[in-house]
């Protein structure tokens, strides 16, 4: 059973009265536990596609199923609940809350979505801090962390609700080569440890090198480079 299934999925934006086709009738399947990269130059549609899969945006055509749910039919409140229950996000600019510690940033999604007891939340945060290798930084605020440390916090935060799927938009964009390599290896080890599916949007060869499946986007149309999975041209 596919974790993500898109059928003739399209997205058209209105740019000052001019329609812009960001995604052009793409069809693809992503299996559970996959490590997938959508790649292409700026403006190719990869971030738009990631936002559609993450239920942050709505398609203008086609069908999209994520975690056995037709997400094209979800209202705004239902979409927010769905994201909280099933999805995690890692952003290129980290998106950490400046006044919270690393541990508090990781805990935040649990406070927003799931009414878990405090002891259970703290234990989940502790385990993830250890898993991403920054247990000693639990009480540091983001301005006291390096870029790589911030991204480790962001990865732990994305995993704290035990999501089926983590979406990462240009996760290495603000990292040097060595740190980018470590972060990608970290996410791959998290996939192995937790069975989480990861989908990236990127134009970074360092991400493409570790992806198991690569979908290449050109002007909103899709082709597949990687060894597994399936895609059809729009």
N, C-alpha and C positions, 0 to 999 in steps of 0.2 A: 504494500500500500504506500503510495507516494505521500510524503509529508507536505510537499507543495506541488500543486498542479495548476498550470496556467494554460488556458485554451483561447487562442486568438485574442490575447490580452492587449488592449490598446489604451493609450492616454494621450489626449489632445489638450493643450493649454491654449488659453486665449491671451495673446501677448499684444496689448494695445489694439484689440480688434482684429488681429491676424492670428488664425489658427496655427499652432505649432504642434506637429506630431512628434511627441517625445518617445513614445513606445508604439511600435507598429505591428499589431496582430501577432505577438509572439506566443509560441507554444512550447512548453517544456515541463519536465517532471524532475523533482528532487527527492531522493530517497532519505529515510531516517538515518541519522548518523553520518551524513555526507559532510565534506569539507569543500565548499563550493566558492568559486570566485566569478563574479560578473566583471569583465574587464572591457576597457575601451577608453578612448580619449575623452577629455572634458566635452560635455554636450552630447555624448553618445546615447544617453538615456539610462545609464546604469544606476545612478542615484534615484531617479524616478522609479525605476523598477524595484529597487530595494524598499522605497517608501510604500509602494503598492503592496509588496509582500508583508511589510510591517504594519499594514492597515493604518498608515499615517496619511494616506491619500486614497482617493477612489478612482477606479478606472472609468474610462468613458465607453469601453466596449470589451466584450469577451467575458470569460469566467475565470475566477481565481479561487482555488480551495487551499486553505492553510490549516494544518492540524485537523483534517476532516470537517472543516467548516467552510461554507460558502461565504467568504468575507465580503463579497460584493453586495451582499444583502444586509449587512450590519448597519444599524444606525450609529450615531456618534457615541452614545453612552454604551451601547453594546460593544462597539469597537474598542473603547477604552478598557472595558472589562476584559475583553479577549486579549488585548496586549498585556495586561497585568497578569493574566493567568498562564499565558502560553509563550510569550516572547521576551527576549532580553535584547538590549541595544548597547553597542559600543560606538562612540562617536570620535571623529578625528581630533576634535578639540577637547576631548575628555568629558566635558559637561559635568564636572564635579561641583558640588555646592561649597563655596569658599569658606563659609563659617562652620562647616561640619568637619569632624575628623575623618580619617580614612575609614575607620570602623563605622562611623555614623553614616557616611556616604553609602557604604555597602548595605547597611541596614535599611536605608530609606525606602526602597521599593516594598519591603515587607510591611512597613508602617502604612504605606499608601494603599495597599491592595489586600493584604491578608492579615486577619486579626489573630496573629499567633501570639502565644504567651511570651513575655519578655525574655525569660530564660532560654526558650527555644530559639528566639531570634538571635540572642547573643552567641549561642553555641553554633548556629549556622554561620554567623559572621566570623567567628573564631576559626572554624574549619576552613573557610574560604581564604581568609588571610594567610593561613598556613599553606594552603594549596597553591596560592600564587606567589608564595615566597616573601611576604612582607609583614609577617606577624609582628616584628619589632617596630613597625611604623604605624600601628593601629591608632595611636593618639596624635599623629601628625596631621596638620591641616594641608590642603592642596598646595598652598604657597611654600610649604616646607619640603615638598617632594619634587624629584626630577620628573622629566617627561615620561620616562619608562616606568617609574613608580606610579605616576598618575594613571597610566594606561593599565597597569596591573590592578589598581583599585577599580578602574572602570570595568575590567573583565570580571572581577569578583562580583561587582554590583550587578552585572548582566546575568550572572549565574545564580544569584542568591534566592530567587524564587523557583529555582529548579525548572527553567523553561525548556520546552521541547526544541526551541529554535532561537539562536542568537544571530542578530543582524549587525554587521560591522561596516560602517561607511568610511572608507579610506582610513583604516585603523593605524596605518604606519606613516601617515602624511607628515606628522610633526616629530618624527623620531629619527635619530641617526641610524646608520646601517646596522651597527651591532645591536642596538636596543630594539630595532624593528625585528631583527632575526629572533631575539629572545622572546619578544611578545608573541610572534607567530608560533614559535615552538611551544610557548605557554598555552596558547589557545588549542593547539593540536593535542597537547597532553590533557587539557580539560575535556576535549571531545572524547578521548580514549577513556578518561576516568569517569565521566558522567554520562556518556552516550549522547551528548548534545550535538545537534546539527548546527553548523556554522555556515553563514552565507556572507560573503564580502563583496563590496563594490570597490574597485581599485584600478589604478593604472600603474601600480608599483610591481616591477618584476619580482621583488622579494616575496610578495604575496602569491603571485602566480606560480612561483617555483614550488611552494608547499601545498597549493590547492590540489585536491584529488580530481576535481571536475572544474573545467573552465568554460564559461559561456562568454563569447566575444560579441560585443554590441557595436554596431556601426550605424549611425543615423537612426537609432531606434529599432533596428532589425537585428536578429539574433542568429548566431551560428555557434556550434559547439566545437571546442578544441580538445576537451579532456577525454579520458579513457572510459568513463562510465556515465550513466544518466542518459537522458535523451532530450533533444530539442528539435524544433522544426522552424524553418524560415517563415517569417511573416510576409 
